[in-house]
Amino acid sequence: MEGIEMHHNRLTVVGGGRKLRQFQESDWLPAVAGGRFELLELSPRRFAGQFDTKNDPLPALVRLSRSHPGLIFLLDYETTRCRGLAKVQAGRLIHHRVRY
């Protein structure tokens, strides 16, 4: 896709059992405009997977985290010549990016 910079994302969500299940059962993937989702880990306190987006998923992830304040969202992503790592909890974002 010319002109569109894909974001390759790995999302890990950490939290308590019931809160995590509620998140898993929600419509979270369309909320971040994610494509096909590949589950990587599913445990009572952790949910992880990877997906691609055409746009930066961080603004949507910040909004989503406000709806699930008891969870911690860890996003590792890559675009063309850029790697990033973000932690989002209750709408608060800590973000590091390296361009190469």
MOKAWO-V721168 format. One record per pair of residues at least 12 apart in sequence whose C-alpha atoms are under 10 Angstrom apart, sorted by sequence separation. I is the first residue (numbers start at 1). J is the second residue. D is the distance in whole Angstrom. If there is no record, write none. Layout:
BEGIN
i/j/d
I/J/D
I/J/D
END
This chain:
BEGIN
i/j/d
37/49/7
38/50/5
39/51/9
61/73/8
74/86/6
75/87/6
84/96/6
85/97/6
37/50/6
38/51/6
61/74/10
73/86/8
74/87/5
75/88/8
83/96/9
84/97/4
85/98/9
36/50/8
37/51/5
38/52/10
61/75/9
73/87/6
74/88/7
83/97/6
84/98/6
35/50/9
36/51/6
37/52/8
72/87/7
73/88/5
74/89/9
82/97/7
83/98/5
84/99/9
34/50/9
35/51/6
36/52/7
72/88/6
73/89/6
82/98/6
83/99/7
34/51/6
35/52/5
36/53/9
58/75/8
71/88/9
72/89/5
73/90/9
81/98/8
82/99/4
83/100/8
24/42/10
33/51/10
34/52/6
35/53/6
57/75/9
71/89/6
72/90/8
81/99/6
82/100/6
33/52/9
34/53/5
35/54/9
58/77/10
69/88/9
70/89/8
71/90/8
74/93/10
76/95/10
78/97/9
80/99/9
81/100/5
32/52/10
33/53/6
34/54/8
57/77/9
69/89/6
70/90/7
73/93/9
74/94/10
75/95/9
76/96/10
77/97/9
78/98/10
79/99/9
80/100/9
32/53/8
33/54/8
34/55/9
56/77/9
68/89/8
69/90/4
74/95/10
76/97/10
78/99/10
29/51/9
32/54/10
33/55/8
66/88/9
68/90/7
69/91/8
20/43/10
21/44/9
24/47/8
32/55/9
33/56/9
34/57/8
56/79/9
65/88/7
66/89/8
67/90/8
68/91/9
69/92/10
20/44/8
21/45/9
23/47/10
29/53/10
32/56/9
33/57/7
64/88/9
65/89/6
66/90/5
67/91/9
9/34/9
20/45/7
21/46/10
32/57/5
46/71/10
48/73/10
50/75/10
52/77/9
54/79/10
61/86/10
62/87/9
63/88/10
64/89/9
65/90/5
66/91/5
8/34/10
17/43/9
18/44/9
19/45/9
20/46/8
21/47/9
31/57/9
32/58/8
45/71/10
46/72/10
47/73/10
48/74/9
49/75/10
50/76/9
51/77/10
52/78/10
61/87/10
62/88/6
63/89/10
64/90/9
65/91/5
66/92/9
7/34/9
10/37/10
17/44/5
18/45/9
20/47/8
32/59/8
33/60/8
48/75/10
50/77/9
61/88/7
62/89/8
63/90/9
64/91/8
65/92/8
9/37/10
10/38/9
11/39/10
12/40/9
13/41/10
16/44/7
17/45/6
32/60/5
58/86/8
61/89/9
62/90/8
63/91/6
65/93/10
10/39/10
11/40/9
12/41/9
13/42/10
14/43/10
15/44/8
16/45/6
17/46/9
31/60/7
32/61/6
58/87/10
62/91/5
63/92/10
10/40/9
12/42/10
14/44/9
15/45/5
16/46/8
30/60/10
31/61/8
32/62/10
58/88/9
61/91/8
62/92/7
14/45/6
15/46/7
32/63/9
62/93/7
13/45/8
14/46/5
15/47/9
28/60/9
29/61/10
31/63/9
32/64/8
59/91/10
61/93/9
13/46/6
14/47/7
28/61/9
31/64/7
12/46/7
13/47/5
14/48/9
59/93/9
12/47/6
13/48/6
58/93/9
11/47/8
12/48/4
13/49/9
28/64/7
11/48/6
12/49/7
58/95/9
10/48/7
11/49/6
12/50/9
10/49/6
11/50/6
9/49/8
10/50/4
11/51/8
9/50/5
10/51/7
23/64/10
8/50/8
9/51/5
10/52/9
23/65/10
8/51/6
9/52/6
7/51/8
8/52/5
9/53/8
23/67/9
7/52/6
8/53/7
23/68/7
6/52/7
7/53/5
8/54/9
22/68/9
6/53/6
7/54/6
9/56/10
5/53/9
6/54/5
7/55/7
8/56/10
9/57/9
20/68/9
23/71/9
4/53/10
5/54/6
6/55/7
7/56/7
8/57/10
19/68/7
4/54/6
5/55/7
6/56/9
7/57/8
19/69/9
20/70/9
4/55/8
5/56/9
19/70/7
20/71/7
19/71/7
20/72/10
1/54/10
15/68/10
15/69/10
16/70/8
15/70/7
16/71/7
14/70/9
15/71/5
16/72/10
14/71/6
15/72/6
13/71/7
14/72/5
15/73/9
13/72/6
14/73/7
12/72/8
13/73/5
14/74/8
12/73/6
13/74/6
11/73/7
12/74/5
13/75/9
11/74/6
12/75/6
10/74/8
11/75/5
12/76/9
10/75/6
11/76/7
9/75/7
10/76/5
11/77/8
9/76/6
10/77/6
8/76/8
9/77/4
10/78/9
7/76/10
8/77/5
9/78/7
7/77/6
8/78/5
9/79/9
7/78/6
8/79/6
6/78/8
7/79/5
8/80/10
6/79/6
7/80/8
5/79/7
6/80/8
11/85/10
13/87/10
5/80/7
7/82/10
8/83/10
9/84/9
10/85/10
11/86/10
12/87/10
13/88/10
7/83/10
9/85/10
11/87/10
13/89/10
END
